[in-house]
Amino acid sequence: MARVSRATTAENSERGWLAGVRAEEKVLRDVQESKAVRTVAGHSLDAVECAQLLEMLGLHAEMGKPGVH
């Protein structure tokens, strides 16, 4: 019978916790990026300006659509 060390169990537990933190952070980042895209779109003078501003910010218009991340 193989022995599982406490260190291995603790490492696996920490990895699981870290994966959860990263997943939660991704959800929050997606929401923030979506809001940013909609804000830029709402304050742009036209589609060309909007596209330029989004490009400068590293964002894409699709990020502002509900349910698209």
N, C-alpha and C positions, 0 to 999 in steps of 0.2 A: 504494500500500500504506500503510495507516494505521500510525502508530507508537504503541506502547503505552509510556507513561512508566513509569519505575520506581515513581513515587509511586502511580500507579493500581494497579499490581501489588501493591505493599506494602499499600495500603488494602484491596484485595480479600482479601488473605491475612489481614489482621488481622480483617476482618469475619467470615471463615470461622472463624477461631480463636475469636472472641468468641461466635459462634453456638453453637459446640461447648461452650464454657464455660457458656453460659446453659442449654443443653439438659441438661448434666450437673447443674447446680444445681437444675433443675426436678425431675429424678429424685430427687435427695437430699431436696429439700423435700417431695415427695410421700411418701416413705418416713417422714420425720420426722412429718409431719402424720398419717399413718396410725397410727403408734405413739402419738401424743398422743391420738387419738380412742379407741384401745383402752385406754389408761391411764385416761382420764377415765371411760370406761364401766365399767371394772373397779373403780373407787373410788367410784362414785356410789351413793347409797342406793336410788334408784329411777329409772325412765325420765324422770320430770319433771325431777329434779335433773340428770340426765345431759344432757338437751336444753338446759337453762338454762346449764350450764357450757360446753357446746360452742358455744352461741350467743355467750356472753361472749368466747370465744377465737376466734370467727370461723371455726369448724370445722363440718363437717357429718357426720352419722353414716355416710353412704356412704363417706367418706374412709377409714374403718377397715376396710372390706371388702377382702379380698385381690384384687388385680388391678383395683381401681377407683381411678382417680386423676383 
